[in-house]
C-alpha cells in the first residue's frame, strides 16, 4: 500500500509545497475537504493564542471544507461522531507542537491504529511535530 504523505516543517507556506499537495490530491485545494488536528499545540505555553492563529491560516488556504478534530476528546466520544469526518476528508493535516505529546494522543485516541486504512484515500500533511510522528521511531 502506498500512502500519500506531505511532511513539512511549517505547512503550506509556499507555492512549491502547495503544488506538491495539489499533485498528491489530483485536484485543486478549493475542491478538497480537510480535517486539521491541532493537538500537539496544546502542550505548549502559547497554545491558546497559537491555535487561533493557525486555524485562521488554515481557513485562508481556501479548502472547500475545513473541519477541526481534537485527539484528546476521542476517548470520551463515540467513534461514529468523529470517524466519518476523517473518512470523508481528502486531507488530514496534523499540526505542529510537542512531538511526544502528539505521539501519545495519536496512540491513546486510536488514530495511529486507523491511519493505514484512512491513508489509502487521504493525503496526510504533517506540520513539524505532525511530520515527525510519521517516522519509524522518535528518539528525543
N, CA, C and O atoms as CSV, one atom per row, in Angstrom:
chain,resi,resn,atom,element,x,y,z
A,1,UNK,N,N,0.841,-1.178,0.000
A,1,UNK,CA,C,0.000,0.000,0.000
A,1,UNK,C,C,0.886,1.241,0.000
A,1,UNK,O,O,1.841,1.325,0.773
A,2,UNK,N,N,0.576,2.190,-0.853
A,2,UNK,CA,C,1.332,3.436,-0.844
A,2,UNK,C,C,0.487,4.524,-0.193
A,2,UNK,O,O,-0.712,4.648,-0.445
A,3,UNK,N,N,1.144,5.299,0.641
A,3,UNK,CA,C,0.476,6.415,1.300
A,3,UNK,C,C,0.954,7.704,0.660
A,3,UNK,O,O,2.097,7.802,0.213
A,4,UNK,N,N,0.083,8.680,0.619
A,4,UNK,CA,C,0.441,9.993,0.106
A,4,UNK,C,C,0.740,10.885,1.299
A,4,UNK,O,O,-0.167,11.325,2.006
A,5,UNK,N,N,2.030,11.148,1.516
A,5,UNK,CA,C,2.473,11.939,2.654
A,5,UNK,C,C,3.144,13.213,2.171
A,5,UNK,O,O,3.955,13.181,1.245
A,6,UNK,N,N,2.811,14.326,2.791
A,6,UNK,CA,C,3.493,15.591,2.561
A,6,UNK,C,C,3.967,16.059,3.932
A,6,UNK,O,O,3.191,16.599,4.720
A,7,UNK,N,N,5.245,15.846,4.204
A,7,UNK,CA,C,5.804,16.141,5.519
A,7,UNK,C,C,6.565,17.460,5.447
A,7,UNK,O,O,7.547,17.583,4.716
A,8,UNK,N,N,6.101,18.437,6.210
A,8,UNK,CA,C,6.647,19.792,6.150
A,8,UNK,C,C,7.093,20.248,7.534
A,8,UNK,O,O,6.776,19.623,8.545
A,9,UNK,N,N,7.836,21.351,7.554
A,9,UNK,CA,C,8.196,21.934,8.843
A,9,UNK,C,C,7.212,23.030,9.248
A,9,UNK,O,O,6.960,23.232,10.436
A,10,UNK,N,N,6.656,23.740,8.261
A,10,UNK,CA,C,5.756,24.859,8.575
A,10,UNK,C,C,4.420,24.812,7.846
A,10,UNK,O,O,3.660,25.778,7.909
A,11,UNK,N,N,4.114,23.729,7.164
A,11,UNK,CA,C,2.828,23.634,6.481
A,11,UNK,C,C,2.885,24.115,5.045
A,11,UNK,O,O,3.930,24.049,4.396
A,12,UNK,N,N,1.757,24.599,4.553
A,12,UNK,CA,C,1.626,25.015,3.153
A,12,UNK,C,C,2.077,26.466,2.996
A,12,UNK,O,O,1.271,27.355,2.720
A,13,UNK,N,N,3.370,26.686,3.175
A,13,UNK,CA,C,3.898,28.042,3.281
A,13,UNK,C,C,4.372,28.654,1.978
A,13,UNK,O,O,4.627,29.857,1.928
A,14,UNK,N,N,4.498,27.864,0.920
A,14,UNK,CA,C,4.947,28.437,-0.348
A,14,UNK,C,C,4.314,27.684,-1.516
A,14,UNK,O,O,3.689,26.639,-1.340
A,15,UNK,N,N,4.493,28.238,-2.700
A,15,UNK,CA,C,3.842,27.676,-3.884
A,15,UNK,C,C,4.310,26.270,-4.224
A,15,UNK,O,O,3.518,25.463,-4.710
A,16,UNK,N,N,5.582,25.956,-3.980
A,16,UNK,CA,C,6.059,24.612,-4.324
A,16,UNK,C,C,5.430,23.555,-3.415
A,16,UNK,O,O,5.139,22.448,-3.867
A,17,UNK,N,N,5.221,23.882,-2.156
A,17,UNK,CA,C,4.571,22.933,-1.244
A,17,UNK,C,C,3.089,22.808,-1.602
A,17,UNK,O,O,2.536,21.708,-1.593
A,18,UNK,N,N,2.453,23.924,-1.914
A,18,UNK,CA,C,1.044,23.879,-2.338
A,18,UNK,C,C,0.886,23.050,-3.611
A,18,UNK,O,O,-0.063,22.276,-3.737
A,19,UNK,N,N,1.818,23.213,-4.556
A,19,UNK,CA,C,1.768,22.443,-5.793
A,19,UNK,C,C,1.939,20.955,-5.505
A,19,UNK,O,O,1.265,20.121,-6.109
A,20,UNK,N,N,2.842,20.624,-4.582
A,20,UNK,CA,C,3.035,19.215,-4.210
A,20,UNK,C,C,1.736,18.634,-3.651
A,20,UNK,O,O,1.386,17.493,-3.954
A,21,UNK,N,N,1.024,19.416,-2.837
A,21,UNK,CA,C,-0.250,18.947,-2.292
A,21,UNK,C,C,-1.272,18.751,-3.410
A,21,UNK,O,O,-1.969,17.737,-3.438
A,22,UNK,N,N,-1.365,19.698,-4.317
A,22,UNK,CA,C,-2.311,19.580,-5.433
A,22,UNK,C,C,-1.991,18.346,-6.272
A,22,UNK,O,O,-2.897,17.637,-6.711
A,23,UNK,N,N,-0.703,18.091,-6.494
A,23,UNK,CA,C,-0.298,16.894,-7.244
A,23,UNK,C,C,-0.727,15.620,-6.517
A,23,UNK,O,O,-1.201,14.674,-7.146
A,24,UNK,N,N,-0.561,15.595,-5.194
A,24,UNK,CA,C,-0.970,14.418,-4.414
A,24,UNK,C,C,-2.491,14.252,-4.416
A,24,UNK,O,O,-3.000,13.132,-4.473
A,25,UNK,N,N,-3.206,15.364,-4.353
A,25,UNK,CA,C,-4.672,15.325,-4.341
A,25,UNK,C,C,-5.251,14.963,-5.704
A,25,UNK,O,O,-6.256,14.259,-5.800
A,26,UNK,N,N,-4.608,15.451,-6.741
A,26,UNK,CA,C,-5.152,15.263,-8.081
A,26,UNK,C,C,-6.306,16.200,-8.384
A,26,UNK,O,O,-7.056,15.986,-9.336
A,27,UNK,N,N,-6.449,17.244,-7.570
A,27,UNK,CA,C,-7.493,18.252,-7.783
A,27,UNK,C,C,-7.117,19.511,-7.006
A,27,UNK,O,O,-6.237,19.464,-6.147
A,28,UNK,N,N,-7.770,20.630,-7.298
A,28,UNK,CA,C,-7.450,21.877,-6.601
A,28,UNK,C,C,-7.795,21.821,-5.102
A,28,UNK,O,O,-8.682,21.079,-4.679
A,29,UNK,N,N,-7.084,22.607,-4.335
A,29,UNK,CA,C,-7.353,22.720,-2.899
A,29,UNK,C,C,-8.790,23.187,-2.670
A,29,UNK,O,O,-9.446,22.751,-1.724
A,30,UNK,N,N,-9.271,24.068,-3.532
A,30,UNK,CA,C,-10.616,24.626,-3.396
A,30,UNK,C,C,-11.712,23.580,-3.566
A,30,UNK,O,O,-12.867,23.834,-3.226
A,31,UNK,N,N,-11.364,22.413,-4.086
A,31,UNK,CA,C,-12.322,21.315,-4.244
A,31,UNK,C,C,-12.057,20.197,-3.231
A,31,UNK,O,O,-12.583,19.092,-3.362
A,32,UNK,N,N,-11.241,20.494,-2.226
A,32,UNK,CA,C,-10.806,19.466,-1.279
A,32,UNK,C,C,-11.299,19.740,0.131
A,32,UNK,O,O,-11.388,20.886,0.570
A,33,UNK,N,N,-11.614,18.662,0.825
A,33,UNK,CA,C,-12.042,18.734,2.222
A,33,UNK,C,C,-10.852,18.372,3.106
A,33,UNK,O,O,-10.148,17.394,2.853
A,34,UNK,N,N,-10.642,19.172,4.138
A,34,UNK,CA,C,-9.523,18.935,5.046
A,34,UNK,C,C,-10.021,18.813,6.478
A,34,UNK,O,O,-11.007,19.436,6.872
A,35,UNK,N,N,-9.316,17.998,7.240
A,35,UNK,CA,C,-9.508,17.928,8.688
A,35,UNK,C,C,-8.168,18.299,9.308
A,35,UNK,O,O,-7.135,17.720,8.974
A,36,UNK,N,N,-8.198,19.266,10.207
A,36,UNK,CA,C,-6.992,19.731,10.887
A,36,UNK,C,C,-7.022,19.249,12.331
A,36,UNK,O,O,-8.042,19.366,13.011
A,37,UNK,N,N,-5.905,18.711,12.794
A,37,UNK,CA,C,-5.787,18.234,14.176
A,37,UNK,C,C,-4.700,19.054,14.873
A,37,UNK,O,O,-3.518,18.893,14.572
A,38,UNK,N,N,-5.092,19.939,15.808
A,38,UNK,CA,C,-4.145,20.832,16.470
A,38,UNK,C,C,-3.539,20.295,17.771
A,38,UNK,O,O,-2.825,21.029,18.455
A,39,UNK,N,N,-3.797,19.066,18.119
A,39,UNK,CA,C,-3.463,18.504,19.434
A,39,UNK,C,C,-2.059,18.836,19.921
A,39,UNK,O,O,-1.898,19.200,21.085
A,40,UNK,N,N,-1.043,18.725,19.078
A,40,UNK,CA,C,0.349,18.925,19.507
A,40,UNK,C,C,0.593,20.313,20.085
A,40,UNK,O,O,1.498,20.494,20.900
A,41,UNK,N,N,-0.204,21.292,19.672
A,41,UNK,CA,C,-0.015,22.669,20.143
A,41,UNK,C,C,-0.378,22.844,21.606
A,41,UNK,O,O,0.166,23.717,22.282
A,42,UNK,N,N,-1.297,22.018,22.103
A,42,UNK,CA,C,-1.808,22.224,23.454
A,42,UNK,C,C,-0.794,21.932,24.546
A,42,UNK,O,O,-1.036,22.249,25.710
A,43,UNK,N,N,0.333,21.336,24.194
A,43,UNK,CA,C,1.377,21.085,25.183
A,43,UNK,C,C,2.388,22.232,25.217
A,43,UNK,O,O,3.450,22.106,25.826
A,44,UNK,N,N,2.063,23.333,24.575
A,44,UNK,CA,C,2.956,24.493,24.528
A,44,UNK,C,C,2.339,25.641,25.327
A,44,UNK,O,O,1.117,25.787,25.368
A,45,UNK,N,N,3.177,26.448,25.954
A,45,UNK,CA,C,2.671,27.522,26.816
A,45,UNK,C,C,1.862,28.565,26.050
A,45,UNK,O,O,0.956,29.175,26.617
A,46,UNK,N,N,2.172,28.779,24.779
A,46,UNK,CA,C,1.461,29.789,23.997
A,46,UNK,C,C,0.284,29.212,23.215
A,46,UNK,O,O,-0.185,29.824,22.256
A,47,UNK,N,N,-0.186,28.058,23.613
A,47,UNK,CA,C,-1.203,27.325,22.851
A,47,UNK,C,C,-2.475,28.118,22.601
A,47,UNK,O,O,-3.001,28.097,21.488
A,48,UNK,N,N,-2.980,28.817,23.610
A,48,UNK,CA,C,-4.289,29.461,23.445
A,48,UNK,C,C,-4.301,30.469,22.301
A,48,UNK,O,O,-5.277,30.528,21.553
A,49,UNK,N,N,-3.263,31.248,22.148
A,49,UNK,CA,C,-3.230,32.210,21.039
A,49,UNK,C,C,-2.741,31.556,19.751
A,49,UNK,O,O,-3.181,31.933,18.664
A,50,UNK,N,N,-1.851,30.597,19.855
A,50,UNK,CA,C,-1.291,29.939,18.674
A,50,UNK,C,C,-2.343,29.146,17.907
A,50,UNK,O,O,-2.360,29.164,16.676
A,51,UNK,N,N,-3.209,28.460,18.620
A,51,UNK,CA,C,-4.236,27.653,17.960
A,51,UNK,C,C,-5.127,28.536,17.092
A,51,UNK,O,O,-5.429,28.181,15.952
A,52,UNK,N,N,-5.551,29.685,17.621
A,52,UNK,CA,C,-6.410,30.576,16.832
A,52,UNK,C,C,-5.688,31.096,15.598
A,52,UNK,O,O,-6.279,31.189,14.522
A,53,UNK,N,N,-4.419,31.432,15.750
A,53,UNK,CA,C,-3.634,31.919,14.614
A,53,UNK,C,C,-3.526,30.844,13.526
A,53,UNK,O,O,-3.703,31.132,12.343
A,54,UNK,N,N,-3.238,29.625,13.930
A,54,UNK,CA,C,-3.096,28.527,12.971
A,54,UNK,C,C,-4.435,28.197,12.316
A,54,UNK,O,O,-4.483,27.933,11.114
A,55,UNK,N,N,-5.512,28.207,13.082
A,55,UNK,CA,C,-6.833,27.946,12.499
A,55,UNK,C,C,-7.211,29.023,11.481
A,55,UNK,O,O,-7.820,28.723,10.454
A,56,UNK,N,N,-6.855,30.261,11.761
A,56,UNK,CA,C,-7.105,31.341,10.805
A,56,UNK,C,C,-6.331,31.073,9.518
A,56,UNK,O,O,-6.877,31.215,8.423
A,57,UNK,N,N,-5.061,30.685,9.645
A,57,UNK,CA,C,-4.246,30.361,8.469
A,57,UNK,C,C,-4.856,29.203,7.685
A,57,UNK,O,O,-4.896,29.236,6.455
A,58,UNK,N,N,-5.330,28.181,8.392
A,58,UNK,CA,C,-5.950,27.035,7.717
A,58,UNK,C,C,-7.180,27.469,6.932
A,58,UNK,O,O,-7.401,27.020,5.807
A,59,UNK,N,N,-7.973,28.339,7.528
A,59,UNK,CA,C,-9.180,28.823,6.868
A,59,UNK,C,C,-8.845,29.617,5.609
A,59,UNK,O,O,-9.589,29.569,4.629
A,60,UNK,N,N,-7.735,30.342,5.629
A,60,UNK,CA,C,-7.328,31.174,4.493
A,60,UNK,C,C,-6.745,30.361,3.340
A,60,UNK,O,O,-6.577,30.896,2.245
A,61,UNK,N,N,-6.436,29.098,3.553
A,61,UNK,CA,C,-5.884,28.253,2.487
A,61,UNK,C,C,-6.886,28.099,1.355
A,61,UNK,O,O,-6.503,27.988,0.191
A,62,UNK,N,N,-8.167,28.094,1.695
A,62,UNK,CA,C,-9.193,28.020,0.665
A,62,UNK,C,C,-9.810,26.653,0.479
A,62,UNK,O,O,-10.338,26.350,-0.591
A,63,UNK,N,N,-9.751,25.819,1.509
A,63,UNK,CA,C,-10.371,24.500,1.437
A,63,UNK,C,C,-11.850,24.623,1.090
A,63,UNK,O,O,-12.494,25.607,1.453
A,64,UNK,N,N,-12.384,23.639,0.396
A,64,UNK,CA,C,-13.830,23.576,0.163
A,64,UNK,C,C,-14.538,23.437,1.511
A,64,UNK,O,O,-15.585,24.039,1.747
A,65,UNK,N,N,-13.947,22.639,2.375
A,65,UNK,CA,C,-14.494,22.403,3.713
A,65,UNK,C,C,-13.322,22.156,4.649
A,65,UNK,O,O,-12.373,21.458,4.293
A,66,UNK,N,N,-13.388,22.729,5.849
A,66,UNK,CA,C,-12.335,22.549,6.846
A,66,UNK,C,C,-12.967,22.149,8.169
A,66,UNK,O,O,-13.805,22.870,8.710
A,67,UNK,N,N,-12.565,21.009,8.681
A,67,UNK,CA,C,-13.012,20.554,9.987
A,67,UNK,C,C,-11.843,20.531,10.953
A,67,UNK,O,O,-10.687,20.458,10.535
A,68,UNK,N,N,-12.135,20.594,12.225
A,68,UNK,CA,C,-11.107,20.534,13.261
A,68,UNK,C,C,-11.504,19.438,14.233
A,68,UNK,O,O,-12.625,19.418,14.741
A,69,UNK,N,N,-10.576,18.529,14.486
A,69,UNK,CA,C,-10.809,17.458,15.458
A,69,UNK,C,C,-9.697,17.473,16.489
A,69,UNK,O,O,-8.531,17.683,16.155
A,70,UNK,N,N,-10.060,17.251,17.735
A,70,UNK,CA,C,-9.103,17.252,18.832
A,70,UNK,C,C,-8.944,15.831,19.372
A,70,UNK,O,O,-9.900,15.236,19.871
A,71,UNK,N,N,-7.727,15.295,19.265
A,71,UNK,CA,C,-7.477,13.907,19.657
A,71,UNK,C,C,-7.768,13.630,21.124
A,71,UNK,O,O,-8.181,12.522,21.467
A,72,UNK,N,N,-7.562,14.610,21.998
A,72,UNK,CA,C,-7.784,14.367,23.422
A,72,UNK,C,C,-9.255,14.117,23.734
A,72,UNK,O,O,-9.578,13.576,24.791
A,73,UNK,N,N,-10.148,14.504,22.830
A,73,UNK,CA,C,-11.584,14.271,23.028
A,73,UNK,C,C,-12.021,12.885,22.552
A,73,UNK,O,O,-13.059,12.389,22.989
A,74,UNK,N,N,-11.255,12.257,21.672
A,74,UNK,CA,C,-11.679,10.989,21.076
A,74,UNK,C,C,-12.051,9.911,22.093
A,74,UNK,O,O,-13.064,9.236,21.908
A,75,UNK,N,N,-11.268,9.722,23.163
A,75,UNK,CA,C,-11.630,8.646,24.096
A,75,UNK,C,C,-12.973,8.852,24.792
A,75,UNK,O,O,-13.565,7.892,25.285
A,76,UNK,N,N,-13.460,10.092,24.839
A,76,UNK,CA,C,-14.697,10.366,25.574
A,76,UNK,C,C,-15.931,10.485,24.679
A,76,UNK,O,O,-17.032,10.707,25.182
A,77,UNK,N,N,-15.766,10.343,23.378
A,77,UNK,CA,C,-16.921,10.417,22.481
A,77,UNK,C,C,-16.978,9.179,21.595
A,77,UNK,O,O,-15.964,8.526,21.347
A,78,UNK,N,N,-18.153,8.877,21.134
A,78,UNK,CA,C,-18.335,7.697,20.300
A,78,UNK,C,C,-17.633,7.870,18.960
A,78,UNK,O,O,-17.626,8.952,18.373
A,79,UNK,N,N,-17.051,6.790,18.502
A,79,UNK,CA,C,-16.318,6.778,17.242
A,79,UNK,C,C,-17.163,7.282,16.071
A,79,UNK,O,O,-16.646,7.951,15.177
A,80,UNK,N,N,-18.441,6.968,16.072
A,80,UNK,CA,C,-19.285,7.393,14.951
A,80,UNK,C,C,-19.474,8.910,14.881
A,80,UNK,O,O,-20.023,9.422,13.906
A,81,UNK,N,N,-19.019,9.631,15.918
A,81,UNK,CA,C,-19.105,11.085,15.893
A,81,UNK,C,C,-17.884,11.735,15.252
A,81,UNK,O,O,-17.966,12.879,14.803
A,82,UNK,N,N,-16.746,11.027,15.199
A,82,UNK,CA,C,-15.549,11.625,14.609
A,82,UNK,C,C,-14.987,10.862,13.412
A,82,UNK,O,O,-14.362,11.472,12.544
A,83,UNK,N,N,-15.186,9.575,13.342
A,83,UNK,CA,C,-14.601,8.789,12.256
A,83,UNK,C,C,-15.130,9.186,10.874
A,83,UNK,O,O,-14.335,9.249,9.936
A,84,UNK,N,N,-16.429,9.457,10.695
A,84,UNK,CA,C,-16.908,9.855,9.362
A,84,UNK,C,C,-16.210,11.102,8.806
A,84,UNK,O,O,-15.975,11.191,7.601
A,85,UNK,N,N,-15.883,12.049,9.661
A,85,UNK,CA,C,-15.182,13.254,9.195
A,85,UNK,C,C,-13.806,12.902,8.647
A,85,UNK,O,O,-13.376,13.450,7.633
A,86,UNK,N,N,-13.121,11.990,9.319
A,86,UNK,CA,C,-11.803,11.565,8.840
A,86,UNK,C,C,-11.918,10.782,7.539
A,86,UNK,O,O,-11.106,10.954,6.630
A,87,UNK,N,N,-12.916,9.934,7.455
A,87,UNK,CA,C,-13.095,9.117,6.253
A,87,UNK,C,C,-13.487,9.958,5.041
A,87,UNK,O,O,-13.152,9.600,3.911
A,88,UNK,N,N,-14.186,11.060,5.257
A,88,UNK,CA,C,-14.632,11.919,4.155
A,88,UNK,C,C,-13.576,12.933,3.724
A,88,UNK,O,O,-13.718,13.570,2.681
A,89,UNK,N,N,-12.529,13.085,4.512
A,89,UNK,CA,C,-11.517,14.104,4.224
A,89,UNK,C,C,-10.614,13.695,3.065
A,89,UNK,O,O,-10.254,12.528,2.913
A,90,UNK,N,N,-10.262,14.683,2.258
A,90,UNK,CA,C,-9.244,14.492,1.229
A,90,UNK,C,C,-7.857,14.670,1.834
A,90,UNK,O,O,-6.884,14.061,1.388
A,91,UNK,N,N,-7.787,15.519,2.862
A,91,UNK,CA,C,-6.521,15.840,3.513
A,91,UNK,C,C,-6.685,15.730,5.019
A,91,UNK,O,O,-7.651,16.236,5.590
A,92,UNK,N,N,-5.734,15.065,5.654
A,92,UNK,CA,C,-5.631,15.035,7.109
A,92,UNK,C,C,-4.374,15.814,7.444
A,92,UNK,O,O,-3.264,15.364,7.160
A,93,UNK,N,N,-4.547,16.987,8.051
A,93,UNK,CA,C,-3.404,17.823,8.390
A,93,UNK,C,C,-3.197,17.786,9.896
A,93,UNK,O,O,-4.082,18.151,10.670
A,94,UNK,N,N,-2.013,17.338,10.297
A,94,UNK,CA,C,-1.665,17.233,11.709
A,94,UNK,C,C,-0.690,18.359,12.030
A,94,UNK,O,O,0.407,18.422,11.476
A,95,UNK,N,N,-1.099,19.239,12.925
A,95,UNK,CA,C,-0.314,20.424,13.246
A,95,UNK,C,C,0.909,20.155,14.098
A,95,UNK,O,O,1.106,19.058,14.622
A,96,UNK,N,N,1.719,21.187,14.217
A,96,UNK,CA,C,2.962,21.112,14.969
A,96,UNK,C,C,2.779,21.418,16.442
A,96,UNK,O,O,1.704,21.814,16.893
A,97,UNK,N,N,3.855,21.222,17.172
A,97,UNK,CA,C,3.852,21.452,18.613
A,97,UNK,C,C,4.785,20.478,19.297
A,97,UNK,O,O,5.935,20.316,18.888
A,98,UNK,N,N,4.296,19.838,20.326
A,98,UNK,CA,C,5.088,18.911,21.129
A,98,UNK,C,C,4.953,17.496,20.561
A,98,UNK,O,O,3.878,16.898,20.614
A,99,UNK,N,N,6.049,16.972,20.020
A,99,UNK,CA,C,6.010,15.673,19.341
A,99,UNK,C,C,5.648,14.514,20.270
A,99,UNK,O,O,4.773,13.725,19.911
A,100,UNK,N,N,6.275,14.364,21.451
A,100,UNK,CA,C,5.887,13.243,22.320
A,100,UNK,C,C,4.421,13.313,22.754
A,100,UNK,O,O,3.751,12.285,22.846
A,101,UNK,N,N,3.927,14.514,23.018
A,101,UNK,CA,C,2.523,14.699,23.395
A,101,UNK,C,C,1.613,14.257,22.258
A,101,UNK,O,O,0.630,13.553,22.491
A,102,UNK,N,N,1.928,14.660,21.036
A,102,UNK,CA,C,1.145,14.266,19.869
A,102,UNK,C,C,1.199,12.760,19.667
A,102,UNK,O,O,0.174,12.127,19.412
A,103,UNK,N,N,2.375,12.193,19.781
A,103,UNK,CA,C,2.527,10.745,19.613
A,103,UNK,C,C,1.672,9.990,20.628
A,103,UNK,O,O,0.999,9.018,20.285
A,104,UNK,N,N,1.707,10.445,21.877
A,104,UNK,CA,C,0.902,9.814,22.921
A,104,UNK,C,C,-0.580,9.840,22.547
A,104,UNK,O,O,-1.260,8.816,22.620
A,105,UNK,N,N,-1.082,11.016,22.147
A,105,UNK,CA,C,-2.511,11.143,21.858
A,105,UNK,C,C,-2.921,10.465,20.557
A,105,UNK,O,O,-4.074,10.060,20.406
A,106,UNK,N,N,-1.997,10.338,19.626
A,106,UNK,CA,C,-2.326,9.574,18.413
A,106,UNK,C,C,-2.548,8.107,18.773
A,106,UNK,O,O,-3.423,7.448,18.212
A,107,UNK,N,N,-1.750,7.601,19.711
A,107,UNK,CA,C,-1.924,6.221,20.173
A,107,UNK,C,C,-3.169,6.098,21.052
A,107,UNK,O,O,-4.012,5.232,20.815
A,108,UNK,N,N,-3.288,6.963,22.070
A,108,UNK,CA,C,-4.385,6.865,23.041
A,108,UNK,C,C,-5.758,7.068,22.398
A,108,UNK,O,O,-6.745,6.483,22.844
A,109,UNK,N,N,-5.823,7.887,21.365
A,109,UNK,CA,C,-7.104,8.170,20.706
A,109,UNK,C,C,-7.516,7.072,19.735
A,109,UNK,O,O,-8.680,6.985,19.344
A,110,UNK,N,N,-6.562,6.239,19.350
A,110,UNK,CA,C,-6.838,5.205,18.358
A,110,UNK,C,C,-6.565,5.647,16.930
A,110,UNK,O,O,-6.704,4.849,16.003
A,111,UNK,N,N,-6.176,6.914,16.733
A,111,UNK,CA,C,-5.911,7.401,15.381
A,111,UNK,C,C,-4.739,6.665,14.740
A,111,UNK,O,O,-4.808,6.313,13.563
A,112,UNK,N,N,-3.679,6.430,15.483
A,112,UNK,CA,C,-2.497,5.763,14.910
A,112,UNK,C,C,-2.863,4.406,14.319
A,112,UNK,O,O,-2.372,4.032,13.254
A,113,UNK,N,N,-3.718,3.681,15.007
A,113,UNK,CA,C,-4.144,2.360,14.534
A,113,UNK,C,C,-4.981,2.471,13.255
A,113,UNK,O,O,-4.946,1.575,12.412
A,114,UNK,N,N,-5.721,3.551,13.115
A,114,UNK,CA,C,-6.606,3.738,11.957
A,114,UNK,C,C,-5.904,4.353,10.746
A,114,UNK,O,O,-6.424,4.285,9.632
A,115,UNK,N,N,-4.725,4.955,10.953
A,115,UNK,CA,C,-4.067,5.661,9.857
A,115,UNK,C,C,-3.829,4.815,8.609
A,115,UNK,O,O,-4.114,5.292,7.511
A,116,UNK,N,N,-3.325,3.591,8.715
A,116,UNK,CA,C,-3.090,2.829,7.478
A,116,UNK,C,C,-4.335,2.712,6.601
A,116,UNK,O,O,-4.239,2.814,5.378
A,117,UNK,N,N,-5.476,2.503,7.199
A,117,UNK,CA,C,-6.715,2.399,6.425
A,117,UNK,C,C,-7.161,3.772,5.907
A,117,UNK,O,O,-7.549,3.903,4.746
A,118,UNK,N,N,-7.103,4.788,6.765
A,118,UNK,CA,C,-7.519,6.133,6.361
A,118,UNK,C,C,-6.662,6.674,5.221
A,118,UNK,O,O,-7.166,7.340,4.317
A,119,UNK,N,N,-5.361,6.382,5.272
A,119,UNK,CA,C,-4.449,6.974,4.296
A,119,UNK,C,C,-4.441,6.256,2.952
A,119,UNK,O,O,-3.637,6.585,2.080
A,120,UNK,N,N,-5.320,5.287,2.780
A,120,UNK,CA,C,-5.489,4.692,1.450
A,120,UNK,C,C,-6.134,5.698,0.504
A,120,UNK,O,O,-5.899,5.663,-0.703
A,121,UNK,N,N,-6.949,6.596,1.058
A,121,UNK,CA,C,-7.697,7.554,0.241
A,121,UNK,C,C,-7.489,9.007,0.651
A,121,UNK,O,O,-8.101,9.905,0.074
A,122,UNK,N,N,-6.645,9.244,1.626
A,122,UNK,CA,C,-6.481,10.581,2.184
A,122,UNK,C,C,-5.015,10.980,2.155
A,122,UNK,O,O,-4.141,10.162,2.443
A,123,UNK,N,N,-4.740,12.235,1.810
A,123,UNK,CA,C,-3.378,12.757,1.844
A,123,UNK,C,C,-3.078,13.213,3.268
A,123,UNK,O,O,-3.862,13.948,3.868
A,124,UNK,N,N,-1.951,12.778,3.802
A,124,UNK,CA,C,-1.502,13.181,5.135
A,124,UNK,C,C,-0.546,14.355,4.973
A,124,UNK,O,O,0.465,14.244,4.280
A,125,UNK,N,N,-0.863,15.476,5.609
A,125,UNK,CA,C,0.040,16.620,5.630
A,125,UNK,C,C,0.490,16.815,7.071
A,125,UNK,O,O,-0.315,17.124,7.949
A,126,UNK,N,N,1.767,16.634,7.299
A,126,UNK,CA,C,2.337,16.836,8.625
A,126,UNK,C,C,3.008,18.192,8.699
A,126,UNK,O,O,3.670,18.624,7.756
A,127,UNK,N,N,2.829,18.860,9.828
A,127,UNK,CA,C,3.484,20.135,10.074
A,127,UNK,C,C,4.350,19.960,11.314
A,127,UNK,O,O,3.825,19.748,12.407
A,128,UNK,N,N,5.661,20.046,11.162
A,128,UNK,CA,C,6.617,19.930,12.260
A,128,UNK,C,C,6.384,18.633,13.048
A,128,UNK,O,O,6.709,17.553,12.556
A,129,UNK,N,N,5.829,18.723,14.255
A,129,UNK,CA,C,5.577,17.509,15.045
A,129,UNK,C,C,4.685,16.536,14.290
A,129,UNK,O,O,4.839,15.321,14.418
A,130,UNK,N,N,3.757,17.059,13.507
A,130,UNK,CA,C,2.887,16.216,12.694
A,130,UNK,C,C,3.651,15.428,11.648
A,130,UNK,O,O,3.203,14.364,11.220
A,131,UNK,N,N,4.800,15.940,11.234
A,131,UNK,CA,C,5.682,15.204,10.324
A,131,UNK,C,C,6.525,14.201,11.096
A,131,UNK,O,O,6.684,13.054,10.678
A,132,UNK,N,N,7.061,14.643,12.223
A,132,UNK,CA,C,7.965,13.781,12.995
A,132,UNK,C,C,7.292,12.513,13.507
A,132,UNK,O,O,7.943,11.474,13.612
A,133,UNK,N,N,6.001,12.577,13.827
A,133,UNK,CA,C,5.333,11.379,14.341
A,133,UNK,C,C,5.170,10.304,13.278
A,133,UNK,O,O,4.837,9.164,13.603
A,134,UNK,N,N,5.396,10.640,12.028
A,134,UNK,CA,C,5.266,9.653,10.959
A,134,UNK,C,C,6.560,8.888,10.710
A,134,UNK,O,O,6.608,8.023,9.835
A,135,UNK,N,N,7.605,9.195,11.469
A,135,UNK,CA,C,8.851,8.449,11.331
A,135,UNK,C,C,8.716,7.102,12.027
A,135,UNK,O,O,7.809,6.885,12.830
A,136,UNK,N,N,9.642,6.203,11.700
A,136,UNK,CA,C,9.611,4.860,12.285
A,136,UNK,C,C,9.752,4.911,13.802
A,136,UNK,O,O,9.075,4.175,14.520
A,137,UNK,N,N,10.629,5.779,14.285
A,137,UNK,CA,C,10.795,5.924,15.734
A,137,UNK,C,C,11.251,7.341,16.037
A,137,UNK,O,O,11.833,8.024,15.195
A,138,UNK,N,N,10.974,7.757,17.243
A,138,UNK,CA,C,11.353,9.094,17.686
A,138,UNK,C,C,12.274,8.934,18.885
A,138,UNK,O,O,11.902,8.333,19.893
A,139,UNK,N,N,13.467,9.471,18.767
A,139,UNK,CA,C,14.423,9.442,19.880
A,139,UNK,C,C,14.711,10.877,20.290
A,139,UNK,O,O,15.293,11.654,19.532
A,140,UNK,N,N,14.296,11.209,21.496
A,140,UNK,CA,C,14.476,12.588,21.971
A,140,UNK,C,C,15.447,12.594,23.124
A,140,UNK,O,O,15.744,13.653,23.677
